[in-house]
Amino acid sequence: MTKPTTQKNVLMVAYYFPPQGTVGTIRALKLTKYLPALGWRPFVLTIKENRKHNQDASLMAEIPDDAVVFRTSTLGLDRLQSFIKRMVRNQTSKKTRATGNAGARRGGLQARISAWTLNADEVINWLPFAVRQGLAVIKRNDIDLIYSSSPPNTCHLTGYLLHKLSGKPWVADFRDPWRNNPFSKLPTGFHRRTVDKLEALVMRTACRVVSTSPDLTADFLKTYPAYRDKFQTITNGFDPDDFDSSLASPADGKLNITYAGSFYSYGKDDQITPAYFLEAVKELLAENPGLDEVMNVNFIGSGDVGNVITGLGLERAVSDLGYMTHKQCLRYLQQADVLLLIVGKDYVGSIPAKVFEYMAAQKPILALAARGAATNLLEASGLVSIVPPDDVGLIKEALFDLCRQHEKGWSQSERVNDTKKFAWPNIAGDFNDIFRSCELAIKEPTASPALNMTDKLNDVDRLIVRCVRQDESNASDAGITYILDGVDWQELLDRSNLHGVTAFVYQALERADAEIVPVELMGRLRDSWLAGNARGLVLREELSKLLQEFETRGIKCMPIKGALLDEVVYRRPGMRAYTDIDILVQPADLAEAATLLKGLGFASTGEKDALAKKDGRTQYHFVNDAGVIVDLHWGLVNNRWYPTLSKFFEENIWNNAVYADFQDGKIRSMSPEVLLIYQCTHAAVHHNFSKLILLKDIEQTLRYQPSLDWGSVVRLARQYRMMTICYYSLRFTRDLLDAPVPETVLRQLHPAFLSARLFDRFVNKEGVMEIANDRRAWAQQTWMILRDDYADRARAVRWRLFPSVAWFRRFYPFLPKLPEPAYYPFYPLLLGLRLIRRPNDQNGLRRRSLNGAD
């Protein structure tokens, strides 16, 4: 999905979202509503409609058109929990009705089972579905940032996994505490330790950690002082669009007191309970007959508070209005005379979300709360009367004072302070600042030592890299002269040939004019370079003739690899050594092209057509009497092992071909973007980053292709799942050869967490300056790690574990012809034989790669 350059996409992991009518829904909804005006397009990851929670369809109208909502399933444990809840409902309901304040704890048996089996929270079963859908959303919609909101804390675990698997920055937003949540009673020390570790994991990994109250932020700072720069407080708020200034209290002469919120238990030892308030009301009415005619208390929210009211005989003065939609609830708040707030005794660190809508209603507030974050905020607004939540006598006095003030008439407008800073548009602006700073502060995951290759180079390799980095126009490099002291000259010659960079080493040393370099070494370097140059002259002449013959026959062709690079990319013939001619033709022209080469005196040295096609290979080898080798390609990667890469080249090489200068004419060539991606693929897939000249090819392509469009490179890499290949190729080239690779491009191409970890663990840790030992080749291969697509990885594992008969016949021609499955039991033994047969010493490697050319 394309997006404007100024627009950013944010994935919001929010379990509670409309039409769910819970208090946790509002924060995610309001951010979704106001972030688009600040340049963020929200993509919301939530659950499908769940009847376990109250439904508020009116909230759906507030979701902006720009937002995209993805709803996922769960494992269905909610149904099991509902069944358990029904099993115990009768007993708990009977206790509640009988005593009015006893026994019914939050969730009862259901909560205890969840506490024992589900460490994070009771919706942990949503995690696999959320991660799977989230990865798809990130991949398809170019997500820039991940935001998760808790509770439930499974949202943060989802955000953590999505961050690790995608490399995107992540903001964790805590509406309530996790490890210190007074409502969360963990049954054992094991459960507590697990939650502690999970919370620490979130703190350590998230780019920013947001909390809704200063006290919660202070608790994070105290517990995790090493991450203090991550923490910030952003409170909840109110939406100005939800409030109507024309609404007034009913003209019935009564004192209307309204409470908005749910109670999950009603005993006096519970965290948030109406027990003390209702007892105070009962005593007040008993002491003041007729007061029930002038005072009316409304409870809005889910729960069984109506049974408690009936048990206490308070039906005339107290009403349980039950659950209402958000808009209906706000209407009652605006028409009330006094708003009732009840905060638990041990819940002083949090600020209930309704506090901000209470303040926006600009009505007096009776807060039954201990001193804490909520009372501090309300005192600053000038609207509150604070009473200890469990002191029935003081609550009764406060209610009586409110009745007298109402009877006399009051005006609270002079006491109302400005609450605009808590409006959701302003709070969305605070989140915008967090998101932008998180983008700037995000650090790429530390990769393997290969990403710090220059720190691990020995003197010879450091000298070679320094020589290859030099441009012909550069003056003598004093750093080269410094490195020369103590260099093993024979190793320098061998390594230069091995990496195919002899020409660069010779010219750099000649410019340095260092007397310490042996004359004999300079002569051997010069001879090696001149020999390669002479070979290149012969091959260029032969290539020119072949291209002319192909064009005469009407065969579309394109030179690739060494000949093209030497003439078109390096623009200094003789600097790019190569030993054969590579020509690419279209599959339909393959037979005619092979016939043409044979007619020109070339003989095929490849396998039979049927064998080559079955094994997925994409080239034939031809050689003439003069020893000129021609590789005839109809593809650039093995189309069986790399179907995605093969599809990329099939769809982009010929359609986007351009013409480039070649000697005295023009030749067909790849576009700059396709050429760069091909160079990355060639270095990574075909050679496992084992030769420095391959990175030099990429560096030269970047320097001498001014029309290169980085946006197209990133788009193609994502479309064809080549981000890992391109990232490591460009990263190595920038680190070693100082190639002009923009940092923003590397960030956009950064592979997923799993790919990066696999690369760090298995790829040659010495990087491109050290060819892997053949005995370690199995672990060092990048044939699976460099695949972005998990289906491609699965196919690669299958091919590795169960190779084709063609593969067996290619490497073990002495085997008898048997059905394919018959080979599989003997495969480990055959692999061992193959490793034993191969040379294992460094001299063998040198002999096999004398020139390092391709």
Secondary structure in CASP SS format (residue, H / E / C, confidence):
PFRMAT SS
TARGET T0000
AUTHOR 0000-0000-0000
METHOD secondary structure of the structure
MODEL  1
M C 1.00
T C 1.00
K C 1.00
P C 1.00
T C 1.00
T C 1.00
Q C 1.00
K E 1.00
N E 1.00
V E 1.00
L E 1.00
M E 1.00
V E 1.00
A C 1.00
Y C 1.00
Y C 1.00
F C 1.00
P C 1.00
P C 1.00
Q E 1.00
G C 1.00
T C 1.00
V H 1.00
G H 1.00
T H 1.00
I H 1.00
R H 1.00
A H 1.00
L H 1.00
K H 1.00
L H 1.00
T H 1.00
K H 1.00
Y H 1.00
L C 1.00
P H 1.00
A H 1.00
L H 1.00
G C 1.00
W E 1.00
R E 1.00
P E 1.00
F E 1.00
V E 1.00
L E 1.00
T E 1.00
I E 1.00
K C 1.00
E C 1.00
N C 1.00
R C 1.00
K C 1.00
H C 1.00
N C 1.00
Q E 1.00
D C 1.00
A H 1.00
S H 1.00
L H 1.00
M H 1.00
A H 1.00
E H 1.00
I C 1.00
P C 1.00
D C 1.00
D C 1.00
A C 1.00
V E 1.00
V E 1.00
F E 1.00
R E 1.00
T E 1.00
S C 1.00
T C 1.00
L C 1.00
G C 1.00
L H 1.00
D H 1.00
R H 1.00
L H 1.00
Q H 1.00
S H 1.00
F H 1.00
I H 1.00
K H 1.00
R H 1.00
M H 1.00
V H 1.00
R H 1.00
N H 1.00
Q H 1.00
T H 1.00
S H 1.00
K H 1.00
K H 1.00
T H 1.00
R H 1.00
A H 1.00
T H 1.00
G C 1.00
N C 1.00
A C 1.00
G C 1.00
A C 1.00
R C 1.00
R C 1.00
G C 1.00
G C 1.00
L H 1.00
Q H 1.00
A H 1.00
R H 1.00
I H 1.00
S H 1.00
A H 1.00
W H 1.00
T H 1.00
L C 1.00
N C 1.00
A C 1.00
D C 1.00
E C 1.00
V C 1.00
I H 1.00
N H 1.00
W H 1.00
L H 1.00
P H 1.00
F H 1.00
A H 1.00
V H 1.00
R H 1.00
Q H 1.00
G H 1.00
L H 1.00
A H 1.00
V H 1.00
I H 1.00
K H 1.00
R H 1.00
N H 1.00
D C 1.00
I C 1.00
D C 1.00
L E 1.00
I E 1.00
Y E 1.00
S E 1.00
S E 1.00
S E 1.00
P C 1.00
P C 1.00
N C 1.00
T H 1.00
C H 1.00
H H 1.00
L H 1.00
T H 1.00
G H 1.00
Y H 1.00
L H 1.00
L H 1.00
H H 1.00
K H 1.00
L H 1.00
S H 1.00
G C 1.00
K C 1.00
P C 1.00
W E 1.00
V E 1.00
A E 1.00
D E 1.00
F E 1.00
R C 1.00
D C 1.00
P C 1.00
W C 1.00
R C 1.00
N C 1.00
N C 1.00
P C 1.00
F C 1.00
S C 1.00
K C 1.00
L C 1.00
P C 1.00
T C 1.00
G H 1.00
F H 1.00
H H 1.00
R H 1.00
R H 1.00
T H 1.00
V H 1.00
D H 1.00
K H 1.00
L H 1.00
E H 1.00
A H 1.00
L H 1.00
V H 1.00
M H 1.00
R H 1.00
T H 1.00
A C 1.00
C C 1.00
R E 1.00
V E 1.00
V E 1.00
S E 1.00
T C 1.00
S C 1.00
P H 1.00
D H 1.00
L H 1.00
T H 1.00
A H 1.00
D H 1.00
F H 1.00
L H 1.00
K H 1.00
T H 1.00
Y C 1.00
P H 1.00
A H 1.00
Y H 1.00
R H 1.00
D H 1.00
K H 1.00
F E 1.00
Q E 1.00
T E 1.00
I C 1.00
T C 1.00
N C 1.00
G C 1.00
F E 1.00
D C 1.00
P H 1.00
D H 1.00
D H 1.00
F C 1.00
D C 1.00
S C 1.00
S C 1.00
L C 1.00
A C 1.00
S C 1.00
P C 1.00
A C 1.00
D C 1.00
G C 1.00
K C 1.00
L E 1.00
N E 1.00
I E 1.00
T E 1.00
Y E 1.00
A E 1.00
G C 1.00
S C 1.00
F C 1.00
Y C 1.00
S C 1.00
Y C 1.00
G C 1.00
K C 1.00
D C 1.00
D C 1.00
Q C 1.00
I C 1.00
T C 1.00
P C 1.00
A H 1.00
Y H 1.00
F H 1.00
L H 1.00
E H 1.00
A H 1.00
V H 1.00
K H 1.00
E H 1.00
L H 1.00
L H 1.00
A H 1.00
E H 1.00
N C 1.00
P C 1.00
G C 1.00
L H 1.00
D H 1.00
E H 1.00
V C 1.00
M E 1.00
N E 1.00
V E 1.00
N E 1.00
F E 1.00
I E 1.00
G C 1.00
S C 1.00
G C 1.00
D C 1.00
V H 1.00
G H 1.00
N H 1.00
V H 1.00
I H 1.00
T H 1.00
G H 1.00
L H 1.00
G C 1.00
L C 1.00
E C 1.00
R C 1.00
A C 1.00
V E 1.00
S E 1.00
D E 1.00
L E 1.00
G E 1.00
Y C 1.00
M C 1.00
T C 1.00
H H 1.00
K H 1.00
Q H 1.00
C H 1.00
L H 1.00
R H 1.00
Y H 1.00
L H 1.00
Q H 1.00
Q H 1.00
A C 1.00
D C 1.00
V E 1.00
L E 1.00
L E 1.00
L E 1.00
I E 1.00
V C 1.00
G C 1.00
K C 1.00
D C 1.00
Y C 1.00
V C 1.00
G C 1.00
S C 1.00
I C 1.00
P C 1.00
A C 1.00
K H 1.00
V H 1.00
F H 1.00
E H 1.00
Y H 1.00
M H 1.00
A H 1.00
A H 1.00
Q C 1.00
K C 1.00
P C 1.00
I E 1.00
L E 1.00
A E 1.00
L E 1.00
A C 1.00
A C 1.00
R C 1.00
G C 1.00
A H 1.00
A H 1.00
T H 1.00
N H 1.00
L H 1.00
L H 1.00
E H 1.00
A H 1.00
S H 1.00
G C 1.00
L C 1.00
V E 1.00
S E 1.00
I E 1.00
V E 1.00
P C 1.00
P C 1.00
D C 1.00
D C 1.00
V H 1.00
G H 1.00
L H 1.00
I H 1.00
K H 1.00
E H 1.00
A H 1.00
L H 1.00
F H 1.00
D H 1.00
L H 1.00
C H 1.00
R H 1.00
Q H 1.00
H H 1.00
E H 1.00
K H 1.00
G C 1.00
W C 1.00
S C 1.00
Q C 1.00
S H 1.00
E H 1.00
R H 1.00
V C 1.00
N C 1.00
D C 1.00
T C 1.00
K H 1.00
K H 1.00
F H 1.00
A E 1.00
W H 1.00
P H 1.00
N H 1.00
I H 1.00
A H 1.00
G H 1.00
D H 1.00
F H 1.00
N H 1.00
D H 1.00
I H 1.00
F H 1.00
R H 1.00
S H 1.00
C H 1.00
E H 1.00
L H 1.00
A H 1.00
I C 1.00
K C 1.00
E C 1.00
P C 1.00
T C 1.00
A C 1.00
S C 1.00
P H 1.00
A H 1.00
L H 1.00
N H 1.00
M H 1.00
T H 1.00
D H 1.00
K C 1.00
L C 1.00
N C 1.00
D H 1.00
V H 1.00
D H 1.00
R H 1.00
L H 1.00
I H 1.00
V H 1.00
R H 1.00
C H 1.00
V H 1.00
R H 1.00
Q C 1.00
D C 1.00
E C 1.00
S C 1.00
N C 1.00
A C 1.00
S C 1.00
D C 1.00
A H 1.00
G H 1.00
I H 1.00
T H 1.00
Y H 1.00
I H 1.00
L H 1.00
D C 1.00
G C 1.00
V C 1.00
D C 1.00
W H 1.00
Q H 1.00
E H 1.00
L H 1.00
L H 1.00
D H 1.00
R H 1.00
S H 1.00
N H 1.00
L H 1.00
H C 1.00
G C 1.00
V C 1.00
T H 1.00
A H 1.00
F H 1.00
V H 1.00
Y H 1.00
Q H 1.00
A H 1.00
L H 1.00
E H 1.00
R H 1.00
A H 1.00
D C 1.00
A C 1.00
E C 1.00
I C 1.00
V C 1.00
P C 1.00
V H 1.00
E H 1.00
L H 1.00
M H 1.00
G H 1.00
R H 1.00
L H 1.00
R H 1.00
D H 1.00
S H 1.00
W H 1.00
L H 1.00
A H 1.00
G H 1.00
N H 1.00
A H 1.00
R H 1.00
G H 1.00
L H 1.00
V H 1.00
L H 1.00
R H 1.00
E H 1.00
E H 1.00
L H 1.00
S H 1.00
K H 1.00
L H 1.00
L H 1.00
Q H 1.00
E H 1.00
F H 1.00
E H 1.00
T H 1.00
R C 1.00
G C 1.00
I C 1.00
K C 1.00
C E 1.00
M E 1.00
P E 1.00
I E 1.00
K C 1.00
G H 1.00
A H 1.00
L H 1.00
L H 1.00
D H 1.00
E H 1.00
V H 1.00
V H 1.00
Y C 1.00
R C 1.00
R C 1.00
P C 1.00
G C 1.00
M C 1.00
R C 1.00
A C 1.00
Y C 1.00
T C 1.00
D C 1.00
I E 1.00
D E 1.00
I E 1.00
L E 1.00
V E 1.00
Q C 1.00
P H 1.00
A H 1.00
D H 1.00
L H 1.00
A H 1.00
E H 1.00
A H 1.00
A H 1.00
T H 1.00
L H 1.00
L H 1.00
K H 1.00
G H 1.00
L C 1.00
G C 1.00
F C 1.00
A E 1.00
S E 1.00
T C 1.00
G C 1.00
E C 1.00
K C 1.00
D H 1.00
A H 1.00
L H 1.00
A H 1.00
K H 1.00
K H 1.00
D C 1.00
G C 1.00
R C 1.00
T C 1.00
Q E 1.00
Y E 1.00
H E 1.00
F E 1.00
V E 1.00
N C 1.00
D C 1.00
A C 1.00
G C 1.00
V C 1.00
I E 1.00
V E 1.00
D E 1.00
L E 1.00
H E 1.00
W C 1.00
G C 1.00
L C 1.00
V C 1.00
N C 1.00
N C 1.00
R C 1.00
W C 1.00
Y C 1.00
P H 1.00
T H 1.00
L H 1.00
S H 1.00
K H 1.00
F H 1.00
F H 1.00
E H 1.00
E H 1.00
N H 1.00
I C 1.00
W C 1.00
N C 1.00
N C 1.00
A C 1.00
V E 1.00
Y E 1.00
A E 1.00
D E 1.00
F E 1.00
Q C 1.00
D C 1.00
G E 1.00
K E 1.00
I E 1.00
R E 1.00
S E 1.00
M C 1.00
S C 1.00
P H 1.00
E H 1.00
V H 1.00
L H 1.00
L H 1.00
I H 1.00
Y H 1.00
Q H 1.00
C H 1.00
T H 1.00
H H 1.00
A H 1.00
A H 1.00
V H 1.00
H H 1.00
H C 1.00
N C 1.00
F C 1.00
S C 1.00
K C 1.00
L H 1.00
I H 1.00
L H 1.00
L H 1.00
K H 1.00
D H 1.00
I H 1.00
E H 1.00
Q H 1.00
T H 1.00
L H 1.00
R H 1.00
Y C 1.00
Q C 1.00
P C 1.00
S C 1.00
L C 1.00
D C 1.00
W H 1.00
G H 1.00
S H 1.00
V H 1.00
V H 1.00
R H 1.00
L H 1.00
A H 1.00
R H 1.00
Q H 1.00
Y C 1.00
R C 1.00
M C 1.00
M H 1.00
T H 1.00
I H 1.00
C H 1.00
Y H 1.00
Y H 1.00
S H 1.00
L H 1.00
R H 1.00
F H 1.00
T H 1.00
R H 1.00
D H 1.00
L H 1.00
L H 1.00
D C 1.00
A C 1.00
P C 1.00
V C 1.00
P C 1.00
E H 1.00
T H 1.00
V H 1.00
L H 1.00
R H 1.00
Q H 1.00
L H 1.00
H C 1.00
P C 1.00
A C 1.00
F H 1.00
L H 1.00
S H 1.00
A H 1.00
R H 1.00
L H 1.00
F H 1.00
D H 1.00
R H 1.00
F H 1.00
V C 1.00
N C 1.00
K C 1.00
E C 1.00
G H 1.00
V H 1.00
M H 1.00
E C 1.00
I C 1.00
A C 1.00
N C 1.00
D H 1.00
R H 1.00
R H 1.00
A H 1.00
W H 1.00
A H 1.00
Q H 1.00
Q C 1.00
T C 1.00
W C 1.00
M C 1.00
I C 1.00
L C 1.00
R C 1.00
D C 1.00
D C 1.00
Y H 1.00
A H 1.00
D H 1.00
R H 1.00
A H 1.00
R H 1.00
A H 1.00
V H 1.00
R H 1.00
W H 1.00
R H 1.00
L H 1.00
F C 1.00
P C 1.00
S C 1.00
V H 1.00
A H 1.00
W H 1.00
F H 1.00
R H 1.00
R H 1.00
F H 1.00
Y C 1.00
P C 1.00
F C 1.00
L C 1.00
P C 1.00
K C 1.00
L C 1.00
P C 1.00
E H 1.00
P H 1.00
A H 1.00
Y H 1.00
Y H 1.00
P H 1.00
F H 1.00
Y H 1.00
P H 1.00
L H 1.00
L H 1.00
L H 1.00
G H 1.00
L H 1.00
R H 1.00
L H 1.00
I H 1.00
R H 1.00
R C 1.00
P C 1.00
N C 1.00
D C 1.00
Q H 1.00
N H 1.00
G H 1.00
L H 1.00
R H 1.00
R H 1.00
R H 1.00
S C 1.00
L C 1.00
N C 1.00
G C 1.00
A C 1.00
D C 1.00
END
